[in-house]
Amino acid sequence: MQSGLEFWAPHVAAMEQESVATAEYAKRHGLALHSLYYWRHKIKAAATQTSGPPERSSAFVALTVSEPVLAQQRPGSCTLVLGPGVRIELPALPAPEWLAALGRAMHGER
């Protein structure tokens, strides 16, 4: 004797392949409509669980620059390079006290 899944899975697949309405397929094959709905839902739910959740794409995108890009600095602006990949762009030269405090903070001093 066939189990429920062995019996219903081919019907659900055929119904999907034919792109026919569930009620029409059930009537044509002498199947209980509520059972066909139940098994179609159960088979689709099982397929979703096995495939797992869709992968999330990263919010970051790798970027490759083929030529160096030089920023146009405005007169009086200031760019501080603090290390590899760390730049601070300021609209004007900061006060010496601010620069000293930044230097101390970079070295973990107060």
SVG drawing of the C-alpha trace seen along z (x, -y; Angstrom):
<svg xmlns="http://www.w3.org/2000/svg" viewBox="-15 -78 66 80">
<polyline fill="none" stroke="black" stroke-width="0.4" points="0.0,0.0 1.3,-3.5 1.8,-6.1 0.1,-9.4 3.2,-11.2 3.9,-8.4 0.3,-8.8 -0.1,-12.5 3.4,-13.8 3.0,-12.7 -0.5,-14.2 0.8,-17.5 3.7,-17.5 1.4,-16.7 -1.0,-19.4 1.8,-22.0 3.2,-20.8 -0.2,-21.1 -0.8,-24.5 -4.4,-23.5 -6.6,-24.7 -6.6,-22.5 -10.4,-21.9 -10.3,-21.0 -7.4,-18.5 -9.2,-16.9 -12.4,-16.5 -10.7,-15.1 -8.9,-12.4 -11.6,-11.7 -9.6,-13.1 -10.9,-14.8 -10.3,-18.5 -9.5,-19.2 -7.0,-16.3 -5.3,-17.7 -5.1,-21.1 -3.7,-19.6 -1.0,-17.6 0.0,-20.4 0.5,-22.6 2.4,-19.9 4.7,-19.1 5.5,-22.8 6.2,-23.4 8.6,-20.5 10.4,-21.7 10.8,-25.2 12.3,-23.7 14.8,-21.5 16.0,-24.4 16.6,-26.6 16.2,-30.3 17.5,-32.4 21.0,-33.8 21.2,-37.4 23.3,-39.5 26.0,-41.6 25.4,-45.3 29.1,-45.8 30.3,-45.6 34.0,-45.0 35.3,-48.0 38.4,-48.0 39.9,-51.3 42.1,-50.9 43.6,-54.4 44.4,-56.5 41.7,-59.1 43.0,-62.4 40.6,-64.5 40.4,-68.1 41.2,-69.9 39.7,-73.3 42.1,-76.0 42.3,-75.9 41.1,-72.3 43.0,-69.6 43.4,-65.8 44.8,-63.8 46.1,-60.3 46.0,-58.3 47.0,-54.9 46.3,-52.5 42.8,-53.2 42.0,-55.9 41.7,-59.4 40.0,-62.4 38.9,-65.2 38.4,-68.6 37.1,-71.8 39.8,-73.8 43.0,-73.4 42.1,-72.4 43.3,-74.1 46.7,-72.8 45.1,-71.8 42.6,-69.6 45.5,-67.9 47.4,-67.3 44.4,-65.7 43.8,-63.5 47.5,-62.4 47.2,-61.5 43.9,-59.7 45.5,-57.7 48.2,-56.5 45.7,-55.7 46.7,-58.6 44.4,-61.2"/>
</svg>
